[in-house]
Amino acid sequence: MRIMGLDFGTVTVGVAISDPLGWTAQGIETVHYVEHKKNLLFDRIGELIQEYGVESVVVGLPRDLIGTESERALASRSFAKSVRRKFKIPVELWDERLTTMAAERILIAADVSRKKRKQVIDKEAAVLILQSYLDKKRMESKNDE
């Protein structure tokens, strides 16, 4: 069962996909969009859902360090609702606190140039969101055994 992770931003959406067993997340792409043409964004997400056989989606929910949700969180909630409605698959929101900062650190440690980091940071943030979700689900299933 493949799961898609999405890091929803104001002009880009980072996309990650799990392996078929749901153990690891791999970055797929960063989708650029403009607000008045969001249908193109949903078209691309739909193509990826079909291509990878995605059965559920995890959307990052931005919060500040104390857990308070911002206006950006409201946009992410609305986006998640739209994905659920358009593709008729389960969508969960997942705390994405500090994922962009963590992705930035990983890319810097890998000696990725500033220009290249800007192009891939949302995709890497989606990987971190999805991987933390997969790890949590795996721990929960171990505890249930």
N, C-alpha and C positions, 0 to 999 in steps of 0.2 A: 504494500500500500504506500503510494508516494504522497508526500505532503509538500505543499508549496509554502514558502515563507515570503512575506512581502514587507518591505520597509517603505511605507508611503510617505513621500515628501511633497513639497509644494510644486516642484517641476519634474521630479524623477521618482521612479519606484524601483527599488532594488528587488531582484527576484532570486530566490534560492529554491532548490528542489532536494528532497531527501532521496536517498537510495531506496530501492524497492523494499528493503527490510526495515526502513525507518531508523537507521542507526546514525547516518552521517548526512550532513547538509553540504551541498555544492552550489556555489554561485553560478547563475546562469547568465544574467544580463541586467543592465540598467535600462529601464524604459523611460524615455523622455516624453513629456506630454505638456499640453497647454490646457488650462482650465476649461475653455470653451469648446475643446475637442476631446473631451474625456472618453468619448465613444471609441476613439482610436486606441486609447490605453486599455479599455476593456476588451477590445478586439484582440489585442496582443496577448493579454492575460488568458483569454479564452483559447487562443492558439496553443499557448504553452500548457494549459490544462489538458487539452486534447493530446498534444504531442507526448507528454510525459505520463499520461494516465493518472492525473492528480485526483485524489479522492477527498481531500480536505485542505483547508488553507489556514495559515496563521498570519495575522496582521499585527505588526508591532504597534504597541500603544505607548506613546511618549508620556512620561511622567517626570516631574522634577525629583530631586533627591529625597524629599520627604513623602513622595507618593501622590502629590497633588496633580490633578489633570489640568492641562492648559487648553487653550483654544485649538491647538494642533491635535490634541487628543480627541476633541469633538470631531474634527475632520477625519481622523483615522477611524473613529466609530462609524461615521457616516459611510466612509469608503468600504469598511468591512460589511456593513449592511447591504450596500450595493452589490458587492461581490457575491454575497450569499443569495441575494434575490436573482441576479442575472444568471448565475451558474448552477443554482440549486444544489450546492454542496455545503457541508458544514464549514463554518468559519469561526475561528477563535481569536480573541484578542490576547496579546502576550506582552507583558511588561518589557519595554525595550530600553529601560534606563541605562545610560552610558554605553550603549552598543556602538554609536557612531564614534565616540571617543576611543573605545577599545579597538574598533576597526582601524582608526587612524594610527594608533600605536603599533598595531600588527603590521600595517603597511610601511610605516617608518622603519620598524625593525627589519623588515625585508628589503630595505633600501630602495623602495619604490619612489620615483620622482614625484614632486608636488603636483605636476600636471597630470601624471598618470593616476595618482591617488584620487584626485578630484573626479576622474572618470569612473573609478571602480568602488569608491567608498560606500555608496548605497547598496551595491551588490554584496559587499563584504559585511555590511551591517545586517542585511537580510540573512546571510549565512549565520551570523551570531545569534540572531533572533530565533531562527529555526533550530539551530543546534541546541540552544538552551532549552527550547520546548521539547525536542526529542530526548534530551538527557533526563529531563524531569519526568516525562512519560515512562521512560525505561526504568527509572528508579521507583516510580509508583507501581509498575507491574512487578518488579522484584519484591517489593514490600507486600504485595498481594499474594505472592506464592507461599 
